[in-house]
Amino acid sequence: MFDFLKRAQGEAPEAKASATGPVIAMTTSGRVAWSPRDTASLTKSGFAGNPVGFRSVRMIAEAAAAVPVVVQDAGARYAEHPLLALIERPNGGQGRAEFLEALIGQLLLTGNGYVEAAGAGEGLPAELHVLRSDRMSLVPGGDGWPVAYDYTVGGRTHRFAMGEGASPVCHIKSFHPQDDHYGLSALQAAATALDVHNAASRWSKALLDNAARPSGAIVYKGADGYGHLAPEQFERLRDEMESQHQGARNAGRPMLLEGGLDWKPMGFSPSDMEFQKTKDAAAREIAMAFGIPPMLLGIPGDATYANYQEANRAFYRLTVLPVLQKVTAALGAWLADHSGASVRLSPDLDQIPALSAEREAQWRRIGQADFLSDDEKRRLLGLPVEGDS
């Protein structure tokens, strides 16, 4: 009787449940685990308000979304397939590139990506929709595994319940060493560097507003050598300085001083101008968190790569491909659960211009290996082999 009640509550069968699952559930149940820097604030300051973070996310998401994907099983690669048609046109408002760009962008910004299967019944869903990660929360069950996902907008919540069949939501997350249910985003890792970079940008703007130097000092000396302005005189002088001698439009305007006033200009020492180097160092840290060679972003500094072409290959090989393979593998497995077909979704490595030289050398090297059979060569090149399971 008690076993029947447990199954009714949606617990996983005992044979498949992890022994640590109940412990995980006790520590994280009912809590959306984010760092103290909430997702909305990080996205606003690190993406919408920072050019390095903005360009980093756009570069990765757009480069990954531009790579064609292929559908294959153990014995064939399909030029036409219902799964491929769904990925090419996931919904009425997006194509493959827009869909993957939105999904990968959410993954980079928040560490989590969610895809909804709309119109799911028997077989593949009718449409796929990317859901905003900041609106989604996971509901763990007593065994530590998710039993539902809550999507909240404007005080209204829709619950995606996890049933016996395929999940209505595909959750893709980055690795997080201190959270069992949510991923760690690159923005969180680069939060300190983002603060430094944004503060340096504000400092630069303040310098421009003040003709790139401090306003200096206006010294007033009275007839007796001791000067004190009346409150009305002080307020008038300050208002005139703000309106007539600050800002880019007032740069170079001569200053007219009345009797008793003397201008003492002040300038920056070389150490005061080190903030620009600090800003460049912060920009490199942001690029490093996202896995982009600073050379590709135009950030000055050490030339780690010999040339732009080599840096671009490293960018695709070390950053774009890993995230794209992660996303396509998760989507393929999730959609295979819906359709029941044993197929795999993966990026087409032969259609990436940046890796064409490497791919051509690999084809040539494997093709000339006479000690390998044709099936072994196909496996090494990632091609389907008839008879594999």
N, C-alpha and C positions, 0 to 999 in steps of 0.2 A: 504493500500500500504506500509506504513512504517512498519507494523507488518511483512509483507512478507519479507522486506529487512532485518529485524532483524533475522528472522529465517534463511535466506540464509547465514548470517554471522556466524551461528553456536551457537547462544546464547541459553541457556537453556530456556524452557518454563517458563513464568512468575510465574506460580503456584508452580514451584519446585525450583526457584532461591532464594538464600539467600539474605536478604535485605542488608547485609554487603558486598556482593560480589564485587560490583563496587568500594567500598572503598579500598578493598584488592587489586584490580587490579591497582588502581591508585598509590599505594605505592610500588608495586613489579613488575610491568610489565616490561618485557624485561631484567630482572636482575637475574643472578645466584647468590643467596644469600649464601655465605660461610663466615666463620669467617676470620679475617686477615691471619690466618694460612691456606694456601690453601691445598686442598686435597692431591695433589702430595707430597708436603713437609711433611705433617703430616704422610702420609703412609710410606714415606721413613725413617723418623726419629723414628716414633712410632711403626712401624711393621717390616720393613726390617732392621732397625738399633737398635732395642731394644729387648732384649730377653724376657722381661716380657710382653711387648705388643704383641710380636710374639706368645708366648706360650698361652696367654690369648685368642687371636682370634682363634688360632688353636684348643684349647681345646673346646671352645663353638661350633665352626662350625663343628668340627668332631663329637662331642658328639651328636649334634642335627641331623646331617646327617645320623648317624647310627641308629636312631630310625625308625622302620617301620611305614608306614602310611596306613590308612584304608579309604575306600570309602563307605559311607552309606547314605541312605535316611531315610525318616520317618519310613519305615517299614522293612528294611533289610540292612544287611552289606554284601557287595559283595566280594567274593573271586576272581572274574574276572570281570573287567569292563574296557571300553575303556579309561576312565580317569586314572584308576590305571595303565594300560599298558603304557600310555603316561608318567606318573610320573616315572615309573620304567625305562623307556628308553626315556628320553626327546629328545635326538638327537643322531646322529651317533657317536659322540665322548665322550659322557658322559652317565653314569648311574644315578640312583636316588641319591646315596651318593655324587658323584662328583658334580652333579647339585645343590643339596641343600647346600653343603659345599661352593661352589662359591657364591651362592646367599646370604647366611647368612654371609659369610665373607665380602662381599661388604656392607651389611647392618651394620655390626659392625664397619667397617673401615670408612665409609662415612656417615652413617645415612640413606642411600638410597639404595634400591635394585630395579633393573629393569629387567624384563623378556620380551623377544620378542616372539610373536606368529608368527612363520614362516609357510608359506603355509596355512594360515587361509582362509577358505571359509565357506561353510555350515557345521556346526558341529565343532568338536575339531580341533585345529591346527595340522599340520603334525609334527612339531617339536617345542621345546621350547629352547631358548638361553638366557643365562645370559649376560647382557650388562654391560660394565664398567661404574660405576657411575660418574667418573671424566670426562667422555666424553659426558655425557647427560645433556641437559638443557631443562627446562620446559618453554613452551610458553603460558602464561595465556591470556585468552580472556577478553573481556570487562566486563564480569560478574564475573571475578575472577577465574573461573574454567579453567583447561588446555584445550587448543584447539589443541595442537600439542606438540611433543617432538622432539628436534633436537639432533642428534648423530653426533659428529664431530671427524674425524680422519684425521690427516695430511692435514688440510686445506680444506677437503671435508666434506660436511654436508648432512646427510640424514634426511628427515623430516618424522616422523610418525604422520600423521594427524588423529585427532579424528573425527570419523564420527557418524552416527546415531546408528550404531550397537555396537557390543562389541569392546572395545579398543584394538588396536594392541600391546599395551605395558601395562604391569602390574607394577605399581609403588607402592612399599612398603617402608614406611618411618617410622623412629623413631619420637617420639614426640619432637617438637621444640617449645618453648614458644614464640619465637620472629621471626618465619618464617612461612609463610602460605603455602609454596610449597615444602620446603626441610626439611629433618630430621637432628637432632643433633646426631653426633657420639660420642661414648665413648672416642675416641682419642682426640676430641676437649675438652671434659671435663677434660681429664687427661693431657692436653698439658703441663702445668707447671710442673707436676710431672715427665713427660717424659724428659723435659729439665734438671731437677735436676739429674735424674738418669743417663742420657747420659753424663752430665758433670762430675759426680762422676766416671763414668767408664773411661772417658778420664784422669781424675786425677790419678786413679789407674794405668793406663798404663804409665803415665809419671813417677810415683814413681818407677815402675818396671824398666823403662829405666834408672833410676838414682839410682839403688840399694836400693830403698825404703827409701832414705834419701836425703836431699839436698846435693849438690856437695861440700858444705863446702866453705872455703875461703883459698886462697893461698896468703900469705903475703910476700911481697918482702921488704927486708931492705937492703939499700945500705951501703956503708962503713961509711957514715956520719949519719946513722940512719934514713934517709929519702929516701924512695925508690920510684923511678919512672922508669918503664920499657920503653924502646924505642918502638915505634909503631911496628917495625918488631919483637921484642921479644914478645910483647903482642900477636900479631897475631899467632906466632909460638906456644906459650904456649896454647892458646885457641884451636887451631887445634889439638894439641896433646891430650888435655883433651877430646875433642869430639870423636876422633878416637880410643884412647887407654883406656879410663876410663869411658865411658858411654855405656849403653846398657846391656842386660842380659848376653851376651857372655863375657863381660869384668868384670863381678861381681867378687870381691875378688882379682883382679889383683893388685899387689903392685905398688906404685907410686914412681918414681925416680925423686927427686928434685935436681936441681943444686944449686950452692952456692947462698946464699942470699934468697932462697925461703923456706917458712915454711908453713906446712899444718895445718889448724885449723878446725878440724871436727866439724860439727853441727848436731844436731838431732832434732826430733820432740818432742814437749811436748804432753801429753795426749790429750789436747784440740785440737791440730792440727790433731789428728787421728779420730776426731768425724765425719769426712766425711763418714765413712763406715756406721755409724748409720743413717746419713742423707740419704744415698743411700737406705738402707733397708726401711726407712720410705717412701721414694718416690715409691719404689716397691710396698709397701702395698697400697698406694693411687691409683696406676695404676690398681692393682688387684681389688680394691674396685670399681673403675669406671666401670670395666667390669662385676662385680658381681661374682668374683671368690674368695672363701676362700683362704687367703694367705697360709694356710697349704698345699693346693694342689699344690702350686707352689714352695714349699720349702723355703718360705720366713720366716726368724726368726722373732719372736715377740710374742705378746700375743696369747695364745691358746684359741681362741674364742669357738671352738668346742672341745668336750671331746675326740674325736678320729677321725681318718681319714675317717672311714665309715660314721659317722654323717656329716662330712663336705662334703663328696661326695653326700649324699642325699640332703643336702641343696643346693648344686651346681645345681643338676638336677631340684629340685623343684622350686627354686627361679630364676634361670638363663636360663637353657637350655629349659625347657618346655615353659615358656612364649614366648621366641623368636620363637620357633618352632611352637607353636599354632598360633602365629601372622602370620607367613609366610604361613602355610598350609591353614589357613582360608582365607587369601587374594587370594592365588592361586586357591583354590576351588571355591570361588565366581566368580573370573574372568573367569575361564574355564567353569563354569556353564553358564555364559552369552554367551559364544561361542556355547556351545552344546545345551543350552535350557533345560538341565536336572536339576531337583531339587535334587542335591546330595551335600554331604558335605565331605571335605577332612580334616582329623585330624590325629594326631599321635596316635599310638597304645600304650596306657599306660601300658598294660599288658606285653609288650615286653621290658620294661626298667629294666635291672637287678638291678640297684641302688634303684629302688622304689618297688621291688618285695615284700618286707616285708610289706610295707604300703598298697600296693594294695591287698595283701592276707588278711590282717586284715580288710580292707574295705569290701571285698567280704564276709568274715565270719560274720561281724557285720550286714551287710544288709541282708544276707541270713537268719540270725536268728531272724530278725524282723518280727514276725508273724502278726503284725498289718498292714503290708504293703502288697499290692497286687503284683502279679508278674510283671505287667506293671510298677508299681511305683518303684519296685526294679531295673528294667531294666533302667529306666530313671536316677535313682541315680548313676548307674554304667556307664552311658554314652552310653548305648546300644539302638539300634533302637526299637521302639514299634509300632506294626502294628495298624494303625488307627490314629496315630498322624499326624498332618499337620504342 
